[in-house]
């Protein structure tokens, strides 16, 4: 059975104090998963950034923007966050790097299996893997329906040739922030896709094949060069023990 695809998704990147990432992950996985989902959020995934030892990345989904506001008001005003917020905030330098996203098509959301998250202290039902998030930055209007069709028909086949099949692909949600207490990067125009890999060598092999792909150079890069304002950001992510995406 598939979980809801979450029409609204936050991609949250936290910069933490040195040595505090596992402290926050232990607290988060123990206290902040079920407590958020009880009020209407979906914790899609929690990750260690492999390239930044003091960065924690996570994904949170909602059914729509009004229910996002209600869920966040309930959680941040509720007893669990009030009891543990000082401990959580003590690990953080910055928690405002947040992209608000929506699936780029009806099939672009996360196909998360219900029941995929292990209970605290239980082994995960799936073997560990890595997630690669690729963030393309454009100008307002760059990632329109024509670009989405280009991604589906032109980019995905080349990615498949290089050993990668996107799990999900999303773009900026420009609706007003319904919970202003938590900032989001409203000035960004992004297109983000996520893919699962077995290990770091698998990611490196894929990226190397992309660099040497004639189809990528001739069919994909010209359009990306027109639409994108700067080089993409790559996040190599290792799921935590209780991440639903893994």
C-alpha positions in Angstrom: 0.0 0.0 0.0 1.3 3.4 -0.9 1.4 6.4 1.4 -0.1 9.8 0.3 2.3 11.5 -2.1 2.2 14.8 -0.1 1.2 17.6 -2.4 3.3 20.0 -0.2 6.8 19.1 0.8 9.5 20.9 2.8 13.1 20.1 2.0 14.9 21.2 5.2 18.7 21.6 5.6 20.0 22.3 9.1 23.5 23.5 9.9 24.4 22.1 13.3 27.0 22.8 15.9 30.1 20.6 15.5 29.6 17.1 16.8 25.9 17.5 17.4 24.3 15.8 14.4 23.9 12.4 16.1 22.5 14.1 19.2 19.8 15.7 17.1 19.1 12.6 15.1 18.7 10.5 18.3 16.3 13.1 19.7 14.4 13.5 16.4 13.9 9.9 15.7 12.8 9.2 19.2 10.5 12.2 19.9 9.7 14.1 16.7 8.4 11.5 14.2 5.1 10.1 15.5 4.4 13.4 17.3 4.4 15.3 14.1 2.4 12.7 12.2 -0.2 12.7 14.9 -1.1 16.3 14.0 -1.2 15.9 10.3 2.4 16.1 8.9 4.2 13.2 7.2 7.9 12.8 8.0 9.1 11.4 4.7 12.8 11.1 5.5 15.7 12.1 7.7 19.3 12.1 6.5 23.0 12.6 7.3 24.6 14.7 4.6 27.6 12.7 3.5 29.6 15.7 2.4 28.9 18.0 5.4 29.3 16.3 8.8 27.4 19.0 10.6 24.3 19.1 8.2 21.0 17.3 8.9 18.5 17.1 6.1 14.9 16.0 6.3 11.7 16.0 4.3 8.3 16.8 5.7 5.0 16.6 3.7 1.5 17.9 4.0 -1.9 17.4 2.3 -2.2 21.1 1.4 -1.1 24.6 2.6 -4.0 25.2 5.1 -3.4 21.8 6.7 0.3 22.6 6.8 -0.5 25.6 8.9 -2.7 23.6 11.2 -0.2 20.8 11.7 2.7 23.1 12.4 0.6 25.2 14.9 -0.4 22.0 16.7 3.1 20.5 16.8 5.2 23.6 17.7 2.5 24.7 20.2 2.2 21.2 21.6 3.7 19.4 24.6 6.4 17.3 22.8 8.1 20.2 21.1 7.7 22.4 24.2 9.4 19.6 26.3 12.3 19.1 23.9 12.8 22.3 22.0 15.6 23.6 24.1 17.6 20.4 23.6 16.9 20.4 19.9 17.7 24.1 19.4 21.0 23.7 21.3 22.3 21.5 18.5 21.5 24.1 15.7 23.3 27.0 14.1 20.8 27.5 11.3 17.4 25.9 10.5 16.1 28.4 8.0 17.4 26.7 4.8 14.0 25.4 3.6 12.6 24.9 0.2 8.8 24.6 -0.2 8.0 22.1 -3.0 5.2 20.4 -4.8 5.2 17.4 -7.1 6.0 18.5 -10.6 3.4 16.1 -12.1 0.7 13.7 -10.9 3.4 11.0 -10.8 6.1 13.2 -9.3 5.5 12.6 -5.6 7.3 10.2 -3.3 6.1 6.5 -3.6 6.6 5.7 0.1 5.5 2.3 1.3 3.2 2.4 4.4 4.9 0.7 7.3 8.4 1.2 5.8 9.6 3.1 8.9 11.0 0.8 11.7 9.8 1.3 15.3 12.5 2.7 17.7 15.1 0.0 18.4 13.8 -2.3 15.6 15.9 -3.2 12.5 14.8 -1.5 9.3 12.7 -3.7 6.9 14.9 -2.6 4.0 18.7 -2.7 3.6 20.4 0.7 4.0 20.9 2.7 0.8 21.7 6.3 -0.1 19.5 9.0 -1.6 20.8 11.6 -4.1 18.9 14.9 -4.3 19.7 17.1 -7.3 18.5 20.7 -7.1 18.4 22.7 -10.3 18.1 26.5 -9.8 16.3 28.6 -12.4 14.6 31.9 -12.9 10.9 32.5 -12.2 9.0 30.6 -14.8 12.0 28.4 -15.9 10.4 25.2 -14.8 7.0 25.4 -16.5 4.9 22.6 -18.0 7.2 22.5 -21.0 10.2 21.8 -18.8 8.4 19.1 -16.9 7.6 17.4 -20.1 11.2 17.7 -21.1 12.3 16.2 -17.8 9.9 13.3 -18.3 10.6 12.6 -21.9 14.2 13.8 -22.3 16.0 13.7 -19.0 14.6 10.5 -17.4 15.6 8.2 -20.3 19.2 9.5 -20.1 19.2 9.1 -16.3 18.0 5.6 -16.8 20.9 4.9 -19.2 23.3 6.0 -16.6 22.0 3.8 -13.8 19.5 6.1 -12.2 15.7 6.1 -11.9 14.2 9.1 -10.0 12.0 8.3 -7.1 10.3 11.7 -7.2 10.6 15.1 -8.9 9.3 18.3 -7.5 9.3 22.0 -8.1 8.9 25.2 -6.1 5.6 25.8 -4.4 5.0 29.6 -4.5 1.9 29.7 -2.3 2.3 32.2 0.6 4.0 30.7 3.7 1.1 29.6 5.9 3.3 29.4 9.0 5.5 32.5 9.0 7.2 31.5 12.2 9.2 29.0 10.1 10.9 30.8 7.1 11.1 29.3 3.7 13.3 30.4 0.7 10.4 32.1 -1.2 12.8 33.8 -3.7 14.0 30.5 -5.2 12.8 28.8 -8.4 14.0 25.1 -8.2 13.4 21.7 -9.7 14.5 18.8 -7.5 14.7 15.1 -8.2 15.5 12.3 -5.8 17.0 8.9 -6.6 18.0 5.9 -4.5 21.5 4.2 -4.8 23.0 1.2 -3.2 26.2 3.0 -2.0 28.7 5.8 -2.7 30.3 3.9 -5.6 26.9 3.6 -7.2 26.4 7.3 -7.1 29.9 8.0 -8.4 29.4 5.6 -11.2 26.2 7.3 -12.2 27.6 10.8 -12.1 30.7 9.7 -14.1 28.4 8.1 -16.8 26.4 11.3 -16.9 29.5 13.4 -17.5 30.5 11.1 -20.4 27.1 10.7 -21.9 26.8 12.0 -25.4 23.0 12.2 -25.1 23.3 14.3 -21.9 25.7 16.7 -23.6 23.7 17.0 -26.8 20.1 16.6 -25.7 19.9 17.7 -22.1 22.6 20.2 -21.3 21.5 22.8 -23.9 18.0 23.1 -22.3 19.4 23.1 -18.8 21.8 25.8 -19.7 18.9 28.0 -21.0 16.7 27.3 -18.0 19.1 27.1 -15.0 20.8 30.1 -13.4 23.7 28.2 -11.8 25.1 24.7 -11.5 23.0 22.2 -9.6 23.4 21.4 -6.0 23.9 17.7 -5.2 23.0 16.3 -1.8 24.3 12.8 -1.1 22.2 11.6 1.8 22.4 8.7 4.2 19.0 7.8 5.8 18.8 7.7 9.5 17.8 4.5 11.2 14.1 5.5 11.2 13.8 7.3 7.9 10.9 6.1 5.8 12.8 6.9 2.6 15.8 4.7 2.6 
